[in-house]
């Protein structure tokens, strides 16, 4: 076994989001089958969307394709929307490792203090040059997975309720439902702040929308390492991350590590295999060993388990090797993802390397480990929310927060349809998300 540091982790990282998907065999949770509809019915559904600022914004966001790496147009839409609502917007240009000329932004926005009255700030001029120090950041991502699926509306035949309207298309759930609901939430809170009926201070709130969550988390990592973040985070009490959680509060999500294994053999005629060296035969024992690590007890060398997160799991997600049945293969490679219920990235790395080492005593394989992160615990100390553990990865570990800053993960719609052909959620899901985000913000502010 030989560790290869020269291999970039970008390829491993690019398969991260694919590995993050749950199986799409949970059809029981999929929406009811939809019937073909008439033009009148289509107009009817469209009217429901147009009459709601939340649903119109959501539609506008979904109608702009923003597959990771191509987030510029949707970013422009988000910026113009926020500026039209008197937000002060800062954009961060985030480099794309796969395309040096690509242009896209993280978007950080705070209510413009000169436009939103604040009874809390007696001398606004005093801190004119110091950026606002929000207590709560609401954050979600503006990129989606491929392929683009156009926005569409439908309604179960048995229903006449606007709440039952199903909104489908790429990003309707993951993550533009969260983007639209978080913007609407802050607008609602600001309007109550302006009316004086609540003690919300506009400068306590900020919005953060990042790129590349679905590939390598580079948008959130960029923000986390930026002077902008350092300059605004001194009062931070909570970050509310938006990802589909079926309207529940996630109590945590598993960690992840990945392994990329390469075998170099020697080609020969299959009738004379002793003249070659099969790369497939070299790599198979290592893959079998890794495949068992999730089922093996930790005391016997298996992956960690925990009460909160259950068992760690293994997915031998990609393998290739050889060129034909009658040729001894000279090359083979595989990629394996580990969803972690415990342990640290370093301890998991040792465990993986140990298992491969036993299967490859001569050290012939090349191995590159993407260490990733351990399980991510999240806060759930808000009454009235159900909680759930989720198995997918998020940007939460990519944002460094100070000790004591709460991290909530909440969003409308189900991860079981996000990324699928049938991605969609109901009007009811969307509207409830705004109510729930408001409750989370108020809780975080102690109101
Ligand atoms: Zn997402």
Boltz pocket constraint, residues with backbone or C-beta under 6 A from the ligand:
constraints:
  - pocket:
      binder: B
      contacts: [[A, 141], [A, 174], [A, 175], [A, 213], [A, 242], [A, 243], [A, 244]]
      max_distance: 6.0
